[in-house]
Amino acid sequence: MKIFDAHFHIIDFDYPITENQGYVPPSYVVDDYQKETATYHIVGGAIVSGSFQGFD
């Protein structure tokens, strides 16, 4: 089955991360995502900006 991941976050500290009510998420880069989802047949997805990225 082909899968479209409709909501995930990439948290890369090479880009600005803003504390949100005391919360700073752990790093989660593209390599982490690819390793964690390697057993799935993901054909596309939507990277979602979190409040900790300060762009909303």
PyMOL Python script that loads the backbone (N, CA, C, O; Angstrom):
from pymol import cmd

cmd.read_pdbstr("""\
ATOM      1  N   MET A   1       0.842  -1.176   0.000  1.00  0.00           N
ATOM      2  CA  MET A   1       0.000   0.000   0.000  1.00  0.00           C
ATOM      3  C   MET A   1       0.893   1.247   0.000  1.00  0.00           C
ATOM      4  O   MET A   1       1.860   1.323   0.757  1.00  0.00           O
ATOM      5  N   LYS A   2       0.567   2.202  -0.838  1.00  0.00           N
ATOM      6  CA  LYS A   2       1.270   3.483  -0.861  1.00  0.00           C
ATOM      7  C   LYS A   2       0.724   4.373   0.250  1.00  0.00           C
ATOM      8  O   LYS A   2      -0.480   4.401   0.501  1.00  0.00           O
ATOM      9  N   ILE A   3       1.617   5.094   0.909  1.00  0.00           N
ATOM     10  CA  ILE A   3       1.220   5.940   2.033  1.00  0.00           C
ATOM     11  C   ILE A   3       1.640   7.383   1.772  1.00  0.00           C
ATOM     12  O   ILE A   3       2.748   7.642   1.303  1.00  0.00           O
ATOM     13  N   PHE A   4       0.735   8.328   2.082  1.00  0.00           N
ATOM     14  CA  PHE A   4       1.039   9.756   2.084  1.00  0.00           C
ATOM     15  C   PHE A   4       0.995  10.198   3.542  1.00  0.00           C
ATOM     16  O   PHE A   4      -0.061  10.143   4.174  1.00  0.00           O
ATOM     17  N   ASP A   5       2.113  10.629   4.073  1.00  0.00           N
ATOM     18  CA  ASP A   5       2.177  11.085   5.466  1.00  0.00           C
ATOM     19  C   ASP A   5       1.677  12.526   5.504  1.00  0.00           C
ATOM     20  O   ASP A   5       2.376  13.443   5.073  1.00  0.00           O
ATOM     21  N   ALA A   6       0.489  12.717   6.013  1.00  0.00           N
ATOM     22  CA  ALA A   6      -0.193  14.010   5.925  1.00  0.00           C
ATOM     23  C   ALA A   6       0.235  15.019   6.986  1.00  0.00           C
ATOM     24  O   ALA A   6      -0.228  16.159   6.957  1.00  0.00           O
ATOM     25  N   HIS A   7       1.107  14.635   7.926  1.00  0.00           N
ATOM     26  CA  HIS A   7       1.481  15.587   8.973  1.00  0.00           C
ATOM     27  C   HIS A   7       2.720  15.073   9.715  1.00  0.00           C
ATOM     28  O   HIS A   7       2.646  14.100  10.466  1.00  0.00           O
ATOM     29  N   PHE A   8       3.846  15.733   9.495  1.00  0.00           N
ATOM     30  CA  PHE A   8       5.022  15.422  10.301  1.00  0.00           C
ATOM     31  C   PHE A   8       5.910  16.650  10.424  1.00  0.00           C
ATOM     32  O   PHE A   8       5.818  17.579   9.621  1.00  0.00           O
ATOM     33  N   HIS A   9       6.766  16.646  11.432  1.00  0.00           N
ATOM     34  CA  HIS A   9       7.654  17.776  11.702  1.00  0.00           C
ATOM     35  C   HIS A   9       9.097  17.348  11.502  1.00  0.00           C
ATOM     36  O   HIS A   9       9.478  16.239  11.877  1.00  0.00           O
ATOM     37  N   ILE A  10       9.890  18.214  10.919  1.00  0.00           N
ATOM     38  CA  ILE A  10      11.333  18.072  10.866  1.00  0.00           C
ATOM     39  C   ILE A  10      11.884  19.174  11.767  1.00  0.00           C
ATOM     40  O   ILE A  10      11.600  20.353  11.557  1.00  0.00           O
ATOM     41  N   ILE A  11      12.665  18.790  12.761  1.00  0.00           N
ATOM     42  CA  ILE A  11      13.192  19.748  13.726  1.00  0.00           C
ATOM     43  C   ILE A  11      14.710  19.759  13.577  1.00  0.00           C
ATOM     44  O   ILE A  11      15.412  18.881  14.078  1.00  0.00           O
ATOM     45  N   ASP A  12      15.187  20.766  12.883  1.00  0.00           N
ATOM     46  CA  ASP A  12      16.604  20.859  12.541  1.00  0.00           C
ATOM     47  C   ASP A  12      17.155  22.136  13.158  1.00  0.00           C
ATOM     48  O   ASP A  12      16.747  23.237  12.786  1.00  0.00           O
ATOM     49  N   PHE A  13      18.078  21.993  14.094  1.00  0.00           N
ATOM     50  CA  PHE A  13      18.621  23.147  14.799  1.00  0.00           C
ATOM     51  C   PHE A  13      19.572  23.989  13.946  1.00  0.00           C
ATOM     52  O   PHE A  13      20.154  24.954  14.441  1.00  0.00           O
ATOM     53  N   ASP A  14      19.733  23.631  12.670  1.00  0.00           N
ATOM     54  CA  ASP A  14      20.428  24.523  11.744  1.00  0.00           C
ATOM     55  C   ASP A  14      19.548  25.714  11.387  1.00  0.00           C
ATOM     56  O   ASP A  14      20.017  26.686  10.794  1.00  0.00           O
ATOM     57  N   TYR A  15      18.265  25.633  11.752  1.00  0.00           N
ATOM     58  CA  TYR A  15      17.290  26.697  11.515  1.00  0.00           C
ATOM     59  C   TYR A  15      16.767  27.162  12.864  1.00  0.00           C
ATOM     60  O   TYR A  15      16.821  26.408  13.837  1.00  0.00           O
ATOM     61  N   PRO A  16      16.258  28.394  12.944  1.00  0.00           N
ATOM     62  CA  PRO A  16      15.814  28.927  14.241  1.00  0.00           C
ATOM     63  C   PRO A  16      14.707  28.089  14.888  1.00  0.00           C
ATOM     64  O   PRO A  16      13.725  27.720  14.242  1.00  0.00           O
ATOM     65  N   ILE A  17      14.891  27.802  16.174  1.00  0.00           N
ATOM     66  CA  ILE A  17      13.879  27.120  16.988  1.00  0.00           C
ATOM     67  C   ILE A  17      13.554  28.065  18.141  1.00  0.00           C
ATOM     68  O   ILE A  17      14.457  28.575  18.804  1.00  0.00           O
ATOM     69  N   THR A  18      12.271  28.295  18.377  1.00  0.00           N
ATOM     70  CA  THR A  18      11.811  29.227  19.399  1.00  0.00           C
ATOM     71  C   THR A  18      11.120  28.461  20.511  1.00  0.00           C
ATOM     72  O   THR A  18      10.233  27.647  20.256  1.00  0.00           O
ATOM     73  N   GLU A  19      11.527  28.721  21.744  1.00  0.00           N
ATOM     74  CA  GLU A  19      10.869  28.094  22.891  1.00  0.00           C
ATOM     75  C   GLU A  19       9.392  28.464  22.898  1.00  0.00           C
ATOM     76  O   GLU A  19       9.042  29.618  22.654  1.00  0.00           O
ATOM     77  N   ASN A  20       8.528  27.501  23.174  1.00  0.00           N
ATOM     78  CA  ASN A  20       7.090  27.732  23.231  1.00  0.00           C
ATOM     79  C   ASN A  20       6.592  27.296  24.599  1.00  0.00           C
ATOM     80  O   ASN A  20       6.475  26.100  24.866  1.00  0.00           O
ATOM     81  N   GLN A  21       6.295  28.263  25.473  1.00  0.00           N
ATOM     82  CA  GLN A  21       5.826  28.005  26.830  1.00  0.00           C
ATOM     83  C   GLN A  21       6.771  27.051  27.562  1.00  0.00           C
ATOM     84  O   GLN A  21       6.331  26.130  28.251  1.00  0.00           O
ATOM     85  N   GLY A  22       8.058  27.285  27.403  1.00  0.00           N
ATOM     86  CA  GLY A  22       9.067  26.489  28.081  1.00  0.00           C
ATOM     87  C   GLY A  22       9.475  25.218  27.358  1.00  0.00           C
ATOM     88  O   GLY A  22      10.389  24.523  27.801  1.00  0.00           O
ATOM     89  N   TYR A  23       8.810  24.901  26.249  1.00  0.00           N
ATOM     90  CA  TYR A  23       9.101  23.663  25.524  1.00  0.00           C
ATOM     91  C   TYR A  23      10.016  23.907  24.337  1.00  0.00           C
ATOM     92  O   TYR A  23       9.769  24.788  23.513  1.00  0.00           O
ATOM     93  N   VAL A  24      11.070  23.117  24.263  1.00  0.00           N
ATOM     94  CA  VAL A  24      11.949  23.093  23.096  1.00  0.00           C
ATOM     95  C   VAL A  24      12.035  21.626  22.674  1.00  0.00           C
ATOM     96  O   VAL A  24      12.518  20.793  23.440  1.00  0.00           O
ATOM     97  N   PRO A  25      11.576  21.307  21.477  1.00  0.00           N
ATOM     98  CA  PRO A  25      11.552  19.910  21.048  1.00  0.00           C
ATOM     99  C   PRO A  25      12.957  19.361  20.794  1.00  0.00           C
ATOM    100  O   PRO A  25      13.892  20.124  20.547  1.00  0.00           O
ATOM    101  N   PRO A  26      13.099  18.051  20.854  1.00  0.00           N
ATOM    102  CA  PRO A  26      14.387  17.454  20.514  1.00  0.00           C
ATOM    103  C   PRO A  26      14.607  17.496  19.002  1.00  0.00           C
ATOM    104  O   PRO A  26      13.659  17.627  18.228  1.00  0.00           O
ATOM    105  N   SER A  27      15.841  17.385  18.605  1.00  0.00           N
ATOM    106  CA  SER A  27      16.179  17.344  17.185  1.00  0.00           C
ATOM    107  C   SER A  27      15.528  16.138  16.516  1.00  0.00           C
ATOM    108  O   SER A  27      15.493  15.049  17.089  1.00  0.00           O
ATOM    109  N   TYR A  28      15.018  16.330  15.318  1.00  0.00           N
ATOM    110  CA  TYR A  28      14.431  15.241  14.525  1.00  0.00           C
ATOM    111  C   TYR A  28      14.597  15.632  13.061  1.00  0.00           C
ATOM    112  O   TYR A  28      13.736  16.288  12.475  1.00  0.00           O
ATOM    113  N   VAL A  29      15.718  15.216  12.486  1.00  0.00           N
ATOM    114  CA  VAL A  29      16.078  15.631  11.130  1.00  0.00           C
ATOM    115  C   VAL A  29      15.603  14.604  10.099  1.00  0.00           C
ATOM    116  O   VAL A  29      15.080  13.548  10.455  1.00  0.00           O
ATOM    117  N   VAL A  30      15.787  14.923   8.841  1.00  0.00           N
ATOM    118  CA  VAL A  30      15.314  14.072   7.742  1.00  0.00           C
ATOM    119  C   VAL A  30      15.847  12.648   7.871  1.00  0.00           C
ATOM    120  O   VAL A  30      15.103  11.691   7.656  1.00  0.00           O
ATOM    121  N   ASP A  31      17.123  12.494   8.218  1.00  0.00           N
ATOM    122  CA  ASP A  31      17.677  11.142   8.383  1.00  0.00           C
ATOM    123  C   ASP A  31      16.933  10.348   9.449  1.00  0.00           C
ATOM    124  O   ASP A  31      16.708   9.149   9.282  1.00  0.00           O
ATOM    125  N   ASP A  32      16.544  11.010  10.554  1.00  0.00           N
ATOM    126  CA  ASP A  32      15.768  10.346  11.609  1.00  0.00           C
ATOM    127  C   ASP A  32      14.429   9.853  11.062  1.00  0.00           C
ATOM    128  O   ASP A  32      14.028   8.714  11.302  1.00  0.00           O
ATOM    129  N   TYR A  33      13.751  10.725  10.328  1.00  0.00           N
ATOM    130  CA  TYR A  33      12.449  10.371   9.747  1.00  0.00           C
ATOM    131  C   TYR A  33      12.589   9.187   8.792  1.00  0.00           C
ATOM    132  O   TYR A  33      11.799   8.244   8.840  1.00  0.00           O
ATOM    133  N   GLN A  34      13.591   9.243   7.932  1.00  0.00           N
ATOM    134  CA  GLN A  34      13.774   8.169   6.942  1.00  0.00           C
ATOM    135  C   GLN A  34      14.089   6.837   7.610  1.00  0.00           C
ATOM    136  O   GLN A  34      13.592   5.797   7.179  1.00  0.00           O
ATOM    137  N   LYS A  35      14.907   6.857   8.657  1.00  0.00           N
ATOM    138  CA  LYS A  35      15.219   5.617   9.380  1.00  0.00           C
ATOM    139  C   LYS A  35      13.972   5.053  10.069  1.00  0.00           C
ATOM    140  O   LYS A  35      13.730   3.846  10.037  1.00  0.00           O
ATOM    141  N   GLU A  36      13.190   5.930  10.686  1.00  0.00           N
ATOM    142  CA  GLU A  36      12.013   5.497  11.442  1.00  0.00           C
ATOM    143  C   GLU A  36      10.895   4.975  10.540  1.00  0.00           C
ATOM    144  O   GLU A  36      10.085   4.154  10.970  1.00  0.00           O
ATOM    145  N   THR A  37      10.848   5.439   9.309  1.00  0.00           N
ATOM    146  CA  THR A  37       9.759   5.053   8.402  1.00  0.00           C
ATOM    147  C   THR A  37      10.214   4.139   7.266  1.00  0.00           C
ATOM    148  O   THR A  37       9.469   3.915   6.313  1.00  0.00           O
ATOM    149  N   ALA A  38      11.411   3.621   7.363  1.00  0.00           N
ATOM    150  CA  ALA A  38      11.999   2.824   6.275  1.00  0.00           C
ATOM    151  C   ALA A  38      11.173   1.599   5.887  1.00  0.00           C
ATOM    152  O   ALA A  38      11.236   1.155   4.741  1.00  0.00           O
ATOM    153  N   THR A  39      10.411   1.054   6.808  1.00  0.00           N
ATOM    154  CA  THR A  39       9.633  -0.157   6.512  1.00  0.00           C
ATOM    155  C   THR A  39       8.280   0.144   5.868  1.00  0.00           C
ATOM    156  O   THR A  39       7.546  -0.773   5.500  1.00  0.00           O
ATOM    157  N   TYR A  40       7.955   1.428   5.732  1.00  0.00           N
ATOM    158  CA  TYR A  40       6.685   1.819   5.105  1.00  0.00           C
ATOM    159  C   TYR A  40       6.926   2.250   3.665  1.00  0.00           C
ATOM    160  O   TYR A  40       8.039   2.642   3.313  1.00  0.00           O
ATOM    161  N   HIS A  41       5.909   2.181   2.842  1.00  0.00           N
ATOM    162  CA  HIS A  41       6.012   2.598   1.442  1.00  0.00           C
ATOM    163  C   HIS A  41       5.455   4.022   1.320  1.00  0.00           C
ATOM    164  O   HIS A  41       4.398   4.247   0.731  1.00  0.00           O
ATOM    165  N   ILE A  42       6.204   4.980   1.897  1.00  0.00           N
ATOM    166  CA  ILE A  42       5.772   6.382   1.870  1.00  0.00           C
ATOM    167  C   ILE A  42       6.171   6.995   0.537  1.00  0.00           C
ATOM    168  O   ILE A  42       7.340   6.983   0.153  1.00  0.00           O
ATOM    169  N   VAL A  43       5.172   7.532  -0.160  1.00  0.00           N
ATOM    170  CA  VAL A  43       5.411   8.107  -1.490  1.00  0.00           C
ATOM    171  C   VAL A  43       5.341   9.631  -1.493  1.00  0.00           C
ATOM    172  O   VAL A  43       5.633  10.261  -2.510  1.00  0.00           O
ATOM    173  N   GLY A  44       4.958  10.228  -0.366  1.00  0.00           N
ATOM    174  CA  GLY A  44       4.882  11.681  -0.278  1.00  0.00           C
ATOM    175  C   GLY A  44       4.474  12.090   1.112  1.00  0.00           C
ATOM    176  O   GLY A  44       4.159  11.249   1.954  1.00  0.00           O
ATOM    177  N   GLY A  45       4.481  13.400   1.354  1.00  0.00           N
ATOM    178  CA  GLY A  45       4.095  13.866   2.673  1.00  0.00           C
ATOM    179  C   GLY A  45       4.028  15.370   2.753  1.00  0.00           C
ATOM    180  O   GLY A  45       4.373  16.086   1.812  1.00  0.00           O
ATOM    181  N   ALA A  46       3.570  15.834   3.911  1.00  0.00           N
ATOM    182  CA  ALA A  46       3.451  17.264   4.178  1.00  0.00           C
ATOM    183  C   ALA A  46       4.208  17.586   5.455  1.00  0.00           C
ATOM    184  O   ALA A  46       3.817  17.163   6.543  1.00  0.00           O
ATOM    185  N   ILE A  47       5.289  18.332   5.317  1.00  0.00           N
ATOM    186  CA  ILE A  47       6.028  18.782   6.487  1.00  0.00           C
ATOM    187  C   ILE A  47       5.280  19.982   7.059  1.00  0.00           C
ATOM    188  O   ILE A  47       4.975  20.932   6.338  1.00  0.00           O
ATOM    189  N   VAL A  48       4.989  19.935   8.351  1.00  0.00           N
ATOM    190  CA  VAL A  48       4.180  20.954   9.000  1.00  0.00           C
ATOM    191  C   VAL A  48       5.073  21.798   9.914  1.00  0.00           C
ATOM    192  O   VAL A  48       5.864  21.258  10.688  1.00  0.00           O
ATOM    193  N   SER A  49       4.941  23.107   9.820  1.00  0.00           N
ATOM    194  CA  SER A  49       5.692  24.012  10.690  1.00  0.00           C
ATOM    195  C   SER A  49       5.055  24.018  12.075  1.00  0.00           C
ATOM    196  O   SER A  49       3.849  24.223  12.207  1.00  0.00           O
ATOM    197  N   GLY A  50       5.868  23.794  13.105  1.00  0.00           N
ATOM    198  CA  GLY A  50       5.369  23.833  14.473  1.00  0.00           C
ATOM    199  C   GLY A  50       5.529  25.209  15.074  1.00  0.00           C
ATOM    200  O   GLY A  50       6.295  26.030  14.569  1.00  0.00           O
ATOM    201  N   SER A  51       4.807  25.467  16.155  1.00  0.00           N
ATOM    202  CA  SER A  51       4.882  26.778  16.824  1.00  0.00           C
ATOM    203  C   SER A  51       6.308  27.086  17.296  1.00  0.00           C
ATOM    204  O   SER A  51       6.689  28.251  17.407  1.00  0.00           O
ATOM    205  N   PHE A  52       7.081  26.055  17.570  1.00  0.00           N
ATOM    206  CA  PHE A  52       8.467  26.225  18.013  1.00  0.00           C
ATOM    207  C   PHE A  52       9.374  26.704  16.884  1.00  0.00           C
ATOM    208  O   PHE A  52      10.533  27.045  17.119  1.00  0.00           O
ATOM    209  N   GLN A  53       8.846  26.731  15.649  1.00  0.00           N
ATOM    210  CA  GLN A  53       9.626  27.233  14.528  1.00  0.00           C
ATOM    211  C   GLN A  53       9.349  28.699  14.253  1.00  0.00           C
ATOM    212  O   GLN A  53      10.032  29.315  13.434  1.00  0.00           O
ATOM    213  N   GLY A  54       8.367  29.261  14.918  1.00  0.00           N
ATOM    214  CA  GLY A  54       8.135  30.691  14.898  1.00  0.00           C
ATOM    215  C   GLY A  54       7.702  31.303  13.581  1.00  0.00           C
ATOM    216  O   GLY A  54       7.812  32.518  13.418  1.00  0.00           O
ATOM    217  N   PHE A  55       7.220  30.522  12.640  1.00  0.00           N
ATOM    218  CA  PHE A  55       6.843  31.069  11.338  1.00  0.00           C
ATOM    219  C   PHE A  55       5.339  31.155  11.126  1.00  0.00           C
ATOM    220  O   PHE A  55       4.909  31.478  10.018  1.00  0.00           O
ATOM    221  N   ASP A  56       4.524  30.880  12.131  1.00  0.00           N
ATOM    222  CA  ASP A  56       3.073  30.877  11.923  1.00  0.00           C
ATOM    223  C   ASP A  56       2.448  32.227  12.124  1.00  0.00           C
ATOM    224  O   ASP A  56       1.234  32.373  11.982  1.00  0.00           O
TER     225      ASP A  56
END
""", "prot")
cmd.dss("prot")
cmd.show_as("cartoon", "prot")
cmd.util.cbc("prot")
cmd.orient("prot")
